[in-house]
Amino acid sequence: MVAQYFNVLPQRLERYDFSFIYEFSSLDFCTAKPMLRPQWQSLYYPLSGEVWASVLATVLLLPMTLYMNSCLKVQESPRNSRGIGVMIQEAFGTLLGQNISQWLPRASSSRVLVAAWLVFAFIIGTVYRGNLTAALTLPKYPPRPETLEELVNYVDRVTMPPFGKDFKRQFKESGSRTMEKLADLMLTGPSLLEGLKQALEKKQAHLAARHAINHWIAERFTGADGSSLMYFGKERIDPGASAWPIPHDAPYKRQLDQIMTAVNEAGLYDKWTEDTVDEARRDGQMKRRERSQDEEEEKSGHARNESPTGSSKSSKALTIIHTQGPLMLLLLGHILAGLTFITEILSIRYCY
C-alpha cells in the first residue's frame, strides 16, 4: 500500500487496485506570470488608432483653413497675415499646451475657429494625459495561456514528475490533436520543485495535481507581500478520481475504505490540505521577509539617517519598462534638432 495521491487510470488498474476514492481532481498546468517588457509604443496606447487619425487630420486641416480664411479677408492688414508654416507651428503648439505667441487673427470667423480648436486641444490633451497616467500606473500585462490549446502553442516544454509516463501514453492515445501535441511537449522526470523552477526560468509549464503545486508555490514561490510569481491555467486537464494504490484482492481493503470514508465525510482531508498550504505559505513569507530585511540592512545601512521619518515604500517607482516611450521620443527629438541645427548652419554659410 502506498499512502500517496494517485489518479485512477486504466493503465494502472492492470497492475494494482485502488482504495476508496477520496478526491475527484484533475491535472493543472502552472507557469510563470508574463512580465512587462519595454515598449516604445507606450505613448500611443492611451488613444485608439481612429482617434489618432482624427487628431492628425484635424491638425493638418486647421492651418489650411486658417490660411485660406486669412487670404480671403482683404481687410486684414499685411502686417498681421502669416504664412502656412507659422500656422502649422501654432496648431501643433497649442495641441501640446503652448500659447498662441506669434499671431492673433482679427476676423471673427478666424477667432471662432481658433477658439473651437483651443477647446478641442484642451479636451484631447486632458483625456490623453489621464489615460497615459492610468496606462503607466496600471500597465496592461501581456496575454497569458489559460487553456490547454493556448498552452501547447505558447510553451516550448511541459514537465511532469516520473509518474507522468502513464499520462503521456494516455494523451498520445487519446485521439485529440491538442492532447497529442501536449504529449509531444511533455518531458517526464523532473521533480515537482525542479519543474516549477524550470517553468519560472524558461518558457515552460509544469503539470501536476493542484494541491501539490499549491504547497510548493506557497512555500518557495510566494513573496513577502503574498504575491506569487506563478499562476494556474483556468482549464483543467484529464479530470478523474484519486485514491491510494493497493494490491489486487488485498484483505485489508474493506477496513481501509471504512477509515478513509469516515475521514473524508468528516471533512478532515480538506481541512488538513488547507492547513498544510497555509502553514507553508506563512513559513515561506516569513523566511523571505527576514531575508529581504537582512539584504536591505546590508545594502543600505545609512538609509535610516537619511530618512528619519521612515517613509513608506509601498508605492512602486516607475521603471524603464514604463517610460521607454518618452525616453525614445526625447532622444529622437534631440537627433532631429541636431540635424536641423546643422542644416541651418550650413545653409547660412553657403547661401550667404
C-alpha positions in Angstrom: 0.0 0.0 0.0 1.2 3.5 -0.8 -0.3 6.4 1.1 0.1 8.8 -1.8 -2.1 10.7 -4.2 -2.6 8.6 -7.3 -5.0 9.1 -10.2 -7.1 6.1 -11.2 -6.1 5.3 -14.8 -6.9 2.2 -16.9 -3.2 1.5 -17.4 -2.7 1.4 -13.6 -5.7 -0.8 -12.9 -3.9 -3.5 -14.9 -1.1 -3.6 -12.3 -2.8 -2.8 -9.0 -6.1 -1.9 -7.3 -7.2 1.3 -5.6 -8.6 2.2 -2.3 -11.7 4.4 -1.6 -11.8 7.3 -4.0 -11.4 10.3 -1.6 -11.0 13.1 -4.1 -12.1 14.0 -7.7 -9.4 16.2 -9.1 -7.5 16.9 -12.3 -4.1 17.9 -13.5 -3.4 21.6 -13.7 -0.7 23.4 -15.5 1.3 26.0 -13.8 3.7 28.5 -15.4 5.4 31.9 -14.7 3.3 35.0 -14.9 4.3 37.1 -18.0 6.3 40.2 -17.2 6.2 43.6 -18.7 8.6 44.3 -21.5 9.9 47.7 -22.5 7.6 49.1 -25.2 8.2 52.2 -27.1 4.6 52.3 -28.1 3.5 53.4 -24.5 2.8 56.9 -25.8 0.5 55.6 -28.4 -1.7 53.3 -26.2 -3.8 55.9 -24.4 -5.8 56.6 -27.6 -7.1 54.3 -30.3 -5.9 54.4 -33.8 -9.1 56.0 -35.0 -8.7 58.9 -32.5 -5.1 59.4 -33.5 -6.1 59.5 -37.2 -8.8 62.0 -36.5 -6.5 64.2 -34.5 -3.9 64.2 -37.2 -6.4 65.0 -39.9 -7.7 67.9 -37.7 -4.2 69.3 -37.1 -3.5 69.2 -40.8 -6.8 70.7 -41.8 -6.7 73.6 -39.3 -3.7 75.5 -40.7 -5.1 75.2 -44.3 -8.5 76.6 -43.2 -6.9 79.5 -41.3 -4.6 80.3 -44.2 -7.5 80.3 -46.7 -9.6 82.4 -44.4 -6.7 84.8 -44.0 -6.2 85.1 -47.7 -9.9 85.8 -48.3 -10.1 88.6 -45.7 -8.8 91.6 -47.6 -9.5 93.9 -44.8 -6.8 92.2 -42.7 -3.6 94.2 -42.9 -0.5 92.6 -44.4 1.3 93.1 -41.1 -1.0 90.5 -39.4 -1.0 88.0 -42.2 1.1 84.9 -41.6 2.3 82.1 -43.8 1.2 78.5 -43.7 4.3 77.4 -41.9 3.6 79.7 -38.9 0.0 78.4 -38.7 1.2 74.8 -38.7 3.6 75.6 -35.9 0.9 77.3 -33.9 -1.6 74.4 -34.4 0.9 71.8 -33.1 2.0 74.1 -30.3 -1.5 74.7 -29.0 -2.2 71.0 -29.2 0.8 70.4 -26.9 -0.4 73.0 -24.4 1.5 76.1 -25.7 0.0 79.5 -26.0 -0.6 81.4 -29.3 2.6 83.5 -29.2 3.1 84.8 -32.8 -0.2 86.0 -34.2 -3.9 86.6 -33.3 -6.5 86.7 -36.1 -8.6 89.8 -36.4 -11.5 88.3 -38.4 -14.4 87.0 -36.4 -14.6 83.7 -38.3 -10.9 83.1 -37.7 -11.3 83.8 -33.9 -14.3 81.4 -33.7 -12.2 78.7 -35.5 -9.2 79.3 -33.1 -11.5 79.2 -30.1 -13.0 75.9 -31.2 -9.6 74.5 -31.8 -8.4 75.5 -28.3 -11.4 73.8 -26.7 -10.7 70.7 -28.8 -7.0 70.7 -27.9 -7.8 71.1 -24.2 -10.2 68.1 -24.2 -7.9 65.9 -26.2 -4.9 66.8 -24.0 -6.8 66.2 -20.8 -8.1 62.8 -22.0 -4.6 61.8 -23.2 -2.9 62.7 -20.0 -5.4 60.9 -17.9 -5.2 57.7 -20.0 -1.4 57.9 -20.1 -1.3 58.2 -16.3 -3.6 55.2 -15.9 -1.5 53.2 -18.5 1.7 53.9 -16.7 0.5 53.2 -13.1 -1.7 50.2 -14.1 0.0 48.7 -17.1 -1.6 46.0 -19.2 0.3 42.7 -18.9 0.9 40.5 -22.0 -1.7 37.8 -22.6 -1.0 34.5 -20.9 -2.2 31.0 -21.8 -5.3 29.9 -19.9 -6.5 26.9 -21.9 -4.7 23.7 -23.0 -4.8 24.7 -26.6 -3.2 28.1 -25.8 -0.6 26.4 -23.6 0.7 24.0 -26.3 1.1 26.9 -28.7 2.8 29.1 -26.1 5.4 27.0 -24.2 8.4 25.1 -25.5 8.2 22.2 -23.0 5.8 20.8 -20.4 7.5 19.0 -17.5 6.0 16.4 -15.2 7.3 14.1 -12.4 8.3 10.5 -13.3 4.7 9.2 -12.8 3.7 11.2 -15.8 4.7 8.4 -18.2 1.3 6.9 -17.8 -0.4 10.2 -18.6 1.9 10.8 -21.6 0.9 7.5 -23.1 -2.8 8.2 -22.4 -2.6 11.6 -24.0 -0.8 10.1 -27.0 -3.6 7.5 -27.5 -6.5 9.9 -26.8 -7.1 10.8 -30.5 -7.2 14.5 -29.7 -4.8 16.7 -31.6 -4.3 19.0 -28.7 -3.6 16.1 -26.3 -1.2 14.5 -28.8 0.7 17.8 -29.1 0.8 18.0 -25.3 2.3 14.5 -25.2 5.0 15.5 -27.7 5.9 18.5 -25.5 5.9 16.5 -22.2 9.2 15.7 -20.5 8.9 13.3 -17.6 11.5 13.0 -14.9 12.0 16.3 -13.1 10.6 16.5 -9.6 7.8 18.9 -8.8 10.1 21.5 -7.3 12.6 21.3 -10.1 9.8 21.5 -12.7 8.4 24.7 -11.1 11.9 26.2 -11.1 12.3 25.4 -14.8 8.9 26.9 -15.5 9.9 30.1 -13.7 13.3 30.4 -15.6 12.4 29.1 -19.0 9.4 29.2 -21.4 8.0 26.0 -19.8 5.0 24.8 -17.8 4.7 22.1 -15.1 1.8 19.6 -15.0 0.7 18.1 -11.7 -2.0 18.0 -9.1 -3.2 21.4 -8.0 -2.9 20.8 -4.2 0.7 19.6 -4.6 1.7 22.6 -6.7 -0.1 24.9 -4.3 2.0 23.6 -1.5 5.4 24.3 -3.2 4.2 27.7 -4.6 3.2 28.8 -1.1 6.5 27.7 0.4 9.0 28.6 -2.3 7.5 30.9 -4.9 5.5 33.4 -2.8 6.8 36.8 -2.0 6.9 38.5 1.4 3.8 40.6 0.3 1.8 37.4 -0.5 2.1 37.7 -4.3 3.1 34.7 -6.4 5.4 34.6 -9.4 3.3 31.7 -10.9 -0.3 31.1 -11.8 -2.6 28.2 -12.7 -4.4 28.0 -16.0 -8.2 28.1 -16.0 -8.7 24.9 -17.9 -8.1 21.6 -16.1 -6.7 18.6 -17.8 -7.9 15.0 -17.5 -10.3 15.2 -14.5 -10.6 12.0 -12.7 -10.7 10.1 -9.4 -7.8 9.8 -6.9 -7.0 7.1 -4.4 -4.3 5.0 -2.8 -2.8 2.2 -4.8 -3.0 -1.2 -3.2 -2.5 -4.8 -4.4 -5.3 -6.7 -6.1 -7.6 -8.6 -3.7 -6.0 -7.1 -0.7 -7.6 -8.5 2.5 -7.5 -5.1 4.3 -9.2 -3.1 1.5 -12.6 -3.1 3.3 -11.2 -1.8 6.6 -9.1 0.8 4.8 -12.1 2.1 2.8 -14.1 2.4 6.0 -11.4 4.5 7.7 -10.9 6.7 4.6 -14.7 7.2 4.2 -15.0 8.4 7.8 -12.1 10.8 7.4 -13.4 12.1 4.2 -17.0 12.6 5.4 -15.8 14.4 8.5 -14.1 17.0 6.2 -10.7 16.2 7.7 -8.9 15.7 4.4 -9.9 19.2 3.1 -9.0 20.7 6.5 -5.6 19.1 6.5 -4.9 20.2 3.0 -5.8 23.9 3.7 -3.8 23.9 7.0 -0.7 22.5 5.2 -0.9 25.1 2.4 -1.5 27.9 4.9 1.4 26.8 7.1 3.7 26.5 4.1 2.7 30.0 2.9 3.3 31.6 6.3 6.7 29.9 6.7 7.7 31.0 3.1 6.6 34.6 3.6 8.4 34.8 7.0 11.7 33.5 5.5 11.5 35.8 2.6 10.7 38.8 4.8 13.6 38.0 7.0 15.9 37.6 4.0 14.8 40.8 2.4 15.3 42.7 5.7 18.8 41.4 6.0 19.6 42.3 2.5 18.2 45.8 2.9 20.2 46.4 6.1 23.4 45.2 4.4 23.0 47.3 1.2 21.6 50.5 2.8 22.7 50.7 6.3 22.9 54.5 6.2 19.3 54.9 4.9 17.9 55.4 8.4 19.9 58.6 8.9 18.8 60.0 5.6 15.1 59.3 6.1 14.4 59.5 9.9 10.6 59.8 9.3 10.5 56.2 8.0 8.8 56.9 4.7 6.7 54.1 3.4 7.9 52.0 0.4 4.5 50.7 -0.6 4.4 52.9 -3.8 6.3 51.3 -6.6 8.5 53.6 -8.7 8.2 53.6 -12.5 11.0 51.8 -14.3 12.4 51.8 -17.8 9.7 49.4 -18.7 7.1 52.1 -18.3 9.0 55.1 -19.6 10.8 53.7 -22.6 8.4 55.5 -25.0 9.0 59.1 -23.6 12.8 58.5 -23.4 13.0 57.3 -27.0 10.8 60.2 -28.1 13.2 62.6 -26.3 16.2 61.0 -28.0 14.6 61.3 -31.4 13.8 64.9 -30.7 17.4 65.6 -29.8 18.6 63.9 -33.0 16.2 65.8 -35.2 17.0 69.1 -33.5 20.7 68.5 -34.0 20.3 67.7 -37.7 18.1 70.8 -38.2 20.7 73.0 -36.4 23.5 71.6 -38.6 21.4 72.2 -41.7 20.7 75.8 -40.7 24.4 76.5 -40.1 25.3 75.0 -43.4 22.6 76.9 -45.3 23.6 80.2 -43.8 27.3 79.6 -44.5 26.9 78.6 -48.2 23.9 80.7 -49.1 25.1 84.0 -47.7 
